[in-house]
Amino acid sequence: MKFIKYQNVYKYYESFCALSDVSLEIKGKGVHALLGPNGAGKTSTLNCLIRKEFQDIGIIESEIPTSSINYLPENPPLIEDVKVLDYLKFCRSLKSSNEYFSMNELIERLELKDFKNKIISNLSKGNKQKINLVQAFLGHPNLIILDEPNTNIDPKIIRIVRNLIHELKNEVSFLISSHQLLEVDAIADDITILNDGAVLFTGSKRELLGNKKELHFILKDENDSGKVFGLFKEKNISTFQQDNSSFKVEGIINNEMTALIDEISSRVAVSEIYSQTRTLEQAYFKEFPL
């Protein structure tokens, strides 16, 4: 199993510390996402891995040679005075002869077929980004790095890119930097959260989300809300939200929570009880109010 490991990595730009004691591991195939606000250190983390920049302190170990990495930067350069097809043929010539997807298949799936004979400078930002995405999936890489891959593209293309990632995630390692929590929730296996250059969390998405669920009670009669509120007070439950006749409690569905459900049902008329696993967005802002 190939791996990438950051050990106590620091990166400075003059006196500004962009990365501070960053330690994380990317193990094997699948999708590892980097999350964090602007300036958190996500791009610096990627740049140090591909040797676009070098860390000042610490060690980065990688079993994946740079020749086997496909990298899509946040603001990728394009040769704009050539046709789309000529540019992509040039990009394909730089990759290994093996491939997961043919160039023509990627052009078709990312909806560039009608633009392949157009000059790149005449295209919209969205179509230019689709060109960048095609080249990111060309060849037979061991690692694909995508820095804000969904910039400027519409929801349909975002879905297509997601499908491409799902199709390859058992063959390839992905390292993806993104601000889009819903999209990361849909594709990520492991997550690292950065802020001010430091790691707040690194591990599996399952670890981050935990086994807590949101339990929702909807009462038949809003006038019974006081009884439920009183029960929560008896049980020292303070982590709940109320909206008229609806109550929401976060917790682990265990014997204690089951007993609470039974007791509420015995005291008041409940029209609906349901549970929801918390989303990545909920975990992100609850655990790490950046």
Residue, then its C-alpha position, 0 to 999 in steps of 0.5 A: m500500500k503506497f503512502i504519503k506522510y507529513q511529519n511536523v512540517y513547517k512552511y514560512y513565507e518570510s516571517f509568515c508561517a503558512l504551515s505549523d507543525v503539520s502531521l498527516e498520513i494519506k494511506g492507500k487508495g481512496v479520497h483524502a480531502l483537505l478542508g479549511p477557510n481561505g489561508a488555512g494552508k491547504t494549497s501550501t500543503l499540496n505544493c510541498l508534496i509535489r515539490k513546487e515549494f519546499q518545507d522549511i522544517g519537517i519531513i514529507e515521505s512519499e512512496i509515489p514518484t512525482s512522475s506518477i502524480n497528476y496535479l490540477p492547481e487552483n489557478p492552472p496555466l493554459i496555452e490559450d492560443v491553440k485549439v482545445l484538441d491540440y492542447l489535450k493531445f500535447c498533455r496526453s503525450l506527457k502521460s504514461s501510455n496506459e490510461y484509465f480513461s481515453m482522451n476522447e472519452l473524457i472530452e465526451r463526458l466533460e462535454l467538450k466535444d463541441f469545443k474541441n476545435k475552438i481556440i482556448s482563449n475564446l472559451s468561457k471560464g467553465n469550459k477552460q476548467k473542463i479542459n484542466l479536468v480532462q488533463a487531470f484524469l489523463g494517463h495512469p497516475n497513482l495519485i491525482i491532486l485536485d486543488e478546488p476542482n469545481t471552480n467555475i463549473d456548473p452543477k452537472i459537470i460537478r456531478i460528472v467529476r464526482n462520478l469520475i472520482h468514484e470510478l477511480k477511487n479503488e485504483v487511485s489515491f486522490l488528494i482534494s482541496s475544497h471549500q465545498l462541504l457537501e461535495v466533500d461529504a459525497i466523495a471523501d473517505d478521509i479528511t484533514i481540517l486545517n486552520d491558520g496552517a495547523v491541523l485541527f483534525t485528520g482521520s476518517k470521515r467516519e471518525l469526524l462524524g462520530n456515531k451521534k445522530e440528531l433525534h427529531f420529535i414532532l408533537k401533535d399538540e404544540n401546547d405539550s411543548g412545556k411537558v417535553f421541555g420539563l422532561f429535558k430539564e429533569k434529565n439534564i439535557s441541555t443540547f436540544q433545539q426547539d421550533n414550536s412543536s418540533f424538538k431536536v436532540e443530538g446524541i448517541i442512539n443507545n439505551e438511554m436515548t431509547a428510554l428518553i423516546d419511550e418516556i416522551s411518547s408516554r407523556v405527550a402525543v407525538s406525530e413523528i419521531y425520526s433520526q438523522t446522521r449528522t452531516l459533514e457540514q454540521a460536524y465541521f462547524k460544531e466541532f471546529p467553529l473557525 
